[in-house]
Amino acid sequence: MEISALCPLDGRYSGRLGALRSVMSEAAFTASRVRVESTWFEILSSLRLPGFKSLTLKEKQLLQQVCALQEKDLADIRALEFAGLNGISATRHDVKAVEYYLKLRLQNTSLKDRLNWLHFALTSEDVNSAAYAMLLSDGLEKALLPALENLQKALIRLAKKEARSLMLARTHGQPAVPTTFGKEMRVFAQRLALQMAELKTRQISCKFGGAVGNYNAHYAAFPNINWPRCAQRFVKELNRGRKIKIYLSPVSTQVDNRDSYAALFDNIRRANVILLGFSQDMWRYISAGLVHQKTVRGEVGSSTMPQKVNPIDFENAEGNLQLADALLSFFAQKLPQSRLQRDLSDSTVLRNMAVAFGYCLVAYQSLLKGLGKIDFNRQAAKQELQAHPEVLAEGIQTILRAAGYANAYETLRDFTRGRPMTAALLKDFIESLSVDEQTKNKLRSLRFENYTGRAAALAEGKYD
């Protein structure tokens, strides 16, 4: 743990973010920029431009090797931007530093006579747009979705395990009807599944048309080349092996419109809102004694009250989900906007997208950990139900309605509301009703156990 870190993602949570750090860190962003430049260089080499002979297989392999950045390479790129390197003054420009780095790396190779084609006709935003699209694609595919899938599977396992575990359902916080704990867990699992299905179909846009998206420089140099088609080929190369695809915006300013970013962030936020509700419900179930947490030997729940086992995993998830959603909402509102053809206020914002993903990942891991430490207290749930026999009132009045009993709802309302209810009182009430014996037997047989409808089937994923 880095004790001097300003952000907990690089401090107390740093050991939990390896999957995300490998694809969305500053190093990953730099590597993505290098790949963008190299891929475009390779596309240009295939166009038979004057003075640019096609790359050999060995030269293509060399470019692939250059894309595999080591710590020294990253340090060199950083030096080119901030301090200067090998006689090159500090660029004070991150994309230009990547271009100069590639020229330094390739200056003693067979490509040395073609290095002037690096960054040809590109604006920095072309490079950044493609690189950020790669980061978002990788962050979703390789970090967030796997964590969400693990969490959803854990919810399904819990739902099936507790499919028939009775508990009191509450609406408006008041005792309502019987349900099962498994069915209530399945609600969250199913809602999450729908958001995950949408996330898996997401595509991330990028632009690649030069200074203001018109391919001005491209056509000034080579008017007979179909440059948009070349840009499509470039994006196709970036998509090799990628599940979350990148696509080329057909028309843009200097920046991509980033509407696809907003759609992605809103999608993640919807998943997080579902999980936020789950976290808060679990907190309440634990508080009510309906869910027990397994203790860990030596673990401290309170600095002063040794008996406590706090619901820290669900509380941690709640806070981190709220942090992530605040950022995601801001990104979705901010990033699709640009004054005229370009303003730079988005630059520092874009650099924080990984922060939102980081808080998401920490929250998902906390929830998964929390789910692994709980047991449903079936006995406590049963006792709570038995203390509220009035929750059978809905079933009683519905059976009476079906039998043609006049004012069934009003009769039950007047009998049950505003008074303590016991099983004996309810039994006496049923016996006092003027109904046929068949209807009365239906009422007599009504129990918590048989008044859960399709709860068990729903918990097991049987929706039809």
N, C-alpha and C positions, 0 to 999 in steps of 0.2 A: 504494500500500500504506500502510495506517495503522500507523505504527511503534509507536504507543502502545496498539494494540488488545490486549486481554487474551486474546481468542480468535483462533486462526489463521484461522477462517472470515471474520473481519472484518479480518484482517491479511494474511498471505501468500497466502491463497486468495480474497481478496475479489473479485478480477477474474474469477473463474471461476463466480461464483454469481448472475449477473444474472437468469437465468430463475427461480431460486428466490426471490431477494430481492424480485422484483416481485409475488410471490403469497403469501409467508409471512413477510415482515418485520413489524416493529412497525407500520410505516406501512400495510401491507396489512391487518393485523389491525384497525387503527383504521378503515380504509375499509370493511371488512366489517361492523363494528359500525354504522357510519353507514347502510350499505345495509339492514341488518336493521331498524333503527328506521324508515327511510323506507318500506320495503316493508310493514311492519306498519301504519304510518300510512295507507298507501294501501288496504290490505285493510279497515281500520276504516271508511274513508270510503265504502266500497261497501255498508255494512250498514244505511244509513239510520237511524243512531242519532240521538236527539234533539239538536239543536244542532250536528250534524256533517254539513254538506251535502257531497255528492259532489264529488270533485275534477274540475276541468275538464281537458281535454287539455293546456292550457298549464301548469296547476299540476302535472300529472304529469311533464311535461318539466322543470319547475323542480326537482322532487325528484331527477330523474336528474342534472341539472347539479350539484346540491349533493353528490351521491354521488361526483363526480369531484374528489377532494380534491387541492389544490395544497399546496406546502410551507408557505405561510402558514396554510392551514386546519389542517394538522397541528400547526403551532406554536401556533395558537389553542387547539386541544383540549388540548394539553399544558399550556398556561398556565392553562386553566380547572381542570385537575386539581391543579397544583402551586403556582400563584402567584395565581390569580384574574385576571379579565378583565372590563373594562367594568362595573365595579361589582359583579360577582359574585365572592364569596369563593372561595378555593381549595376544590374539592370533596373533595380527597383520595380521590376515587373515580373510576376511569377510565370506567365506563359512564355515570355521572351527568354527567361532563364532556362526553360525546358528546351526551347529551340537551340540555344547556344550549347547546352549540355550535349545534345545529340550530335552537333557539329564537332565538338571536342572528342566525343567517343568514337566518331566515325572518320576522323580526319586522317588516320593512318591505315585506312582500309581501302578496298577496291571501290568504295563508294565516294571517295574523296573528291572526284571530279563532278559529282552530282549533288553536292550538299546545298547548293543555292536553291534547290527545289523543296527543301524543307520549309514548311509553313507557307507554301505557295498559295497566294490569293486568299488566305485565311485572315479572319479577324480573331482576336483573342476569344471572343464570345463563341465562335464556332468550336474551338477547342474545349472551352469550359462547358458549353451546352452538351456536347457529346459525352464529356467526362462525367458530368453530374448525372446524366441519364444512366450511365453505366453504374455509378455508385448507388443510385436509387434502386435500379434493377437488382444489383447484387445484394444490397442490404435487405430488400424484401425477400428475395429468393433464398438467400443463404443464412439469414439471421432471424428475421421476424416470423416468416411463415413456418419454419421448422419449430420455433418455440410455441407458436399458436397451435400447431398440429399436436404437439405433445400435451399441451394444456387441454385441448378439446378431447383428446383420447382419454385423459385422466377424468374429465367430467363424465364422459360416456361410461367409463368403468364404474364410477361412483353411482351413476344413475341406475345401472343394471343391478349393482350390488344391493341397493336400497329401494328397488322397484316396488316392493310390497311393505316397506317400513312406514307405518301409519304416522301421521302427524297432523296437527291442527293448522289449517290454512287461515290466514288473516287477510281481510280486505279492509282498507282504511284503518289498519292497525287493530281491528276488532275481530273476535272469533267469528269464522264464517262457515266453513264446511270441512270435512275430513279430506285429506290428500295424502300423498306419499312423498317422502323426502326425495326418493329417486326421480319421481316425475318433475319435481321442482328443479332438480339438477339438470334434467334433460332439457328443460326450457332454455337454460343458458347454453348448453352444448349445441342445440339446434340453431339458436340465434347466431352463435359464433360461426357455425358451419356456413351459414349463408354469406356472412361477410368474408370469410376465407375464400369461398368459391369466387366471389367478385375480385378479391385481391389477386387470385391466380390468373385471372384474365386481363389484368391491368397491362397497359402498354405505356411506355414513357416516351414523350416526344423530345426531339432535339432539332435545332436548326443548323444549317451548314452552307449558307448562301452569301457569306461575305459581310461587308461593312454594314449594310442595312437590309440584307436578305435578297438582293436583286441579282447577285452574281456579276456585279459591275466589273470588277477587276478580271474575273475569269474570261468574260467575253471580250474585254478590251485586248487581252493577250491572245486568245484563241477563239475567235467568233464562230468557228465551224464545229465546235465540240458541244455535245449535249451535256452541259454541266449538271443540271438537276439529276440526270440519269447517273452520272458519276457519283453524285452525292448519295443516291439510293444504293449504289454498289458499296460505297463506304459503310453505310449503316448496316447493310447485309453482312459485311465482314465483322462488324462489332457484335452482331447477333449470333455468331457461331457458338453453339453450345449453351445458349442463353434461353431460359424458360420464360422469364419476364422480358418481353421483347421491347426494343427501342424502335421508334418510327420517326421518319423525317417529316417535320411540319412543311406543308406545301408552300406556305407563304408566311413571312415573318418580317419583323423589323431587325435591328441588330441583335435583339434577344428573341428567344423562343417565347411564345405566348404563355407557356407553362400552365395552361389549363389542365393538362394531364397531371401535373404535380398536384394541383388543387383537388382533383378527383381522387388521386391516390391518398392524399392526406386526410380527406374527409372519410374515405373508406376505412383507413386505419383508426381514425377517431371514433367511427361508429362501433368498430370492434371493441375499442377501449371503453366506450360508454357502457356496453354490455357487461364487460368485465368489472367496471366500476360498480355497477349494480350488484353483481355477484359478490364482490368484496364486502360491500356494505351489508348484504343479506347474511353472509357467513359471520360477520362480526356480530350481528344481532342473534343468530342462532347460538353462537358461542356464549354470548352474554346471558341468554336465557337458559343455558345449560342443556340445550338440545344437541349440541355438538361438543364433544370432548377433544382436547388437544393432547397428543402424546407428549410426555415430558422427556427432556433430554438431560441426562445426568450432568450436573454441574452448571447447567444453564441458569442464568438469573432472569427472573420475570420482573422483579421490582427491586430497586436499590434498598428499600426499607420494609416492604411487605413480602416476606419469603414464601408465602403460600401461593402467590399469584403466578399464573401461566397466561401471559398476555397474548392476544391474537396478532402478534407483530408482523407475521408474513402478510396477512390480509390488510393490515394498516399500512405497511410499507407499499404494497401494491396500490392501494387507494391513492396515496400521495403521489407516487410516481406516475400513475395514469393521469392524474389531474395536471401534473407538470407537463407531461407529454402532450396532452390535449390542448393545453393553453398555447404551446408552441405550434402544434399542427394547425390549429385554427388561425393563428397569426400568419403562418406561412401560406395557407390557402387563400387568405385575403390579400396578403402583400405581394406575393411573387407573380401573379398574373398581371400586375399593373406595372406600366413603364411610361414615364413621361416622354411624349413624342417618340422618337425612334430608339432612345436609350437614355437611362440615367443609372448611376452607379450605386444607388442606395440599396439595391438588392444584393450586392456582392458580399457584404458581411453577413447578411441574413442567410444566404445560401450555405455559407460555411457552418451554420448551426443546424442544418438538417440532421446530421448524424447525432446531435445531442438529443433531439426528439426521439429518434430511433433508439438511442441508448436508454432513455427513461422507459420507453415501451418494453424493451427487452428485460430490464431489471424487474419491472412489474410482472411480466409474464413468468419469469423465473421464481419470483416470490410466491405467486399464486400456485405454481406447480409444487413448490416446497411446502406451502401451507396445506395443500390437498393431500400430501403424503404424510401429514402428521395428525389427521383428524379421524374420529370415529363418530358415527351417529348414535346418539343415546336413545335407543328405542324405548327403554323403560320410562325415561323422563317424558318422551313424546306421548307415550300411552297415557301416562298420568295426567298430562295437560289436557288431552282429549277428554278423559273421563271427568275432568272438572268442568267441562262445558258440554253437557248433553244437549243444550239448546241448539247446537249446530246441526242437529237432525231435523230441525223445524222446517227447513226448506223441503226436505224429502217428504215429510209428513203432509205439508200443505199441497205438494204437487200430487201425491197419491190421492188425496182427498179431492182435488180438482178433477183428476182423471175419473174418479168415481161419481162425479156430478154433485159433490157436496157444495152447498151454497156458502159463499163468503169464507172459503177455506183460508185464504191469506189473512183476512182480517181476524178470523178466529185465532189463528196461531200468533198473529201479531199481538193481540190483546192478552193472550195467555203467557207469552214468553218475555215481552219487553218490560224492562224496569223492575225485574224481580230475580232473586237468586233461583237457579234452576237445579234440580237434582234428577237422577234417573228415576227415582220413585215417583216424583211429581209428574214426570213425562209419561210414565206407565199408567198412572191413574187417569191422566188426561185422555190417553188413547182409549182406555176402557169406558170412559164416560161418553164417548162419541156415539151418536145415533147413525151408525153405518152398518152395512151388511157384513156378515162374518168373514167373507173372502177379503174384503178391504181391511177389516180389522186385523186379520192374520198377516196381511202385508205390512201393516203398521207395527205389529208386534215383532215381526222378524227383522225390522230395520235396525242395523247395527253400524258402528263406525267401520267395521271391517268390510261390510258389503255396500257401504255408501261412498265409494271412491270412484265410481264410474269406470273410465278406461285409464285411470292413473297408472296402474302397473304396466299395461300394454304400452302406453305412451313412454314411460320410463325406459322400456326395452326397445324403443324405436319403432314400434308398430303403430303407424299413423292411420291406417285404413280400417 
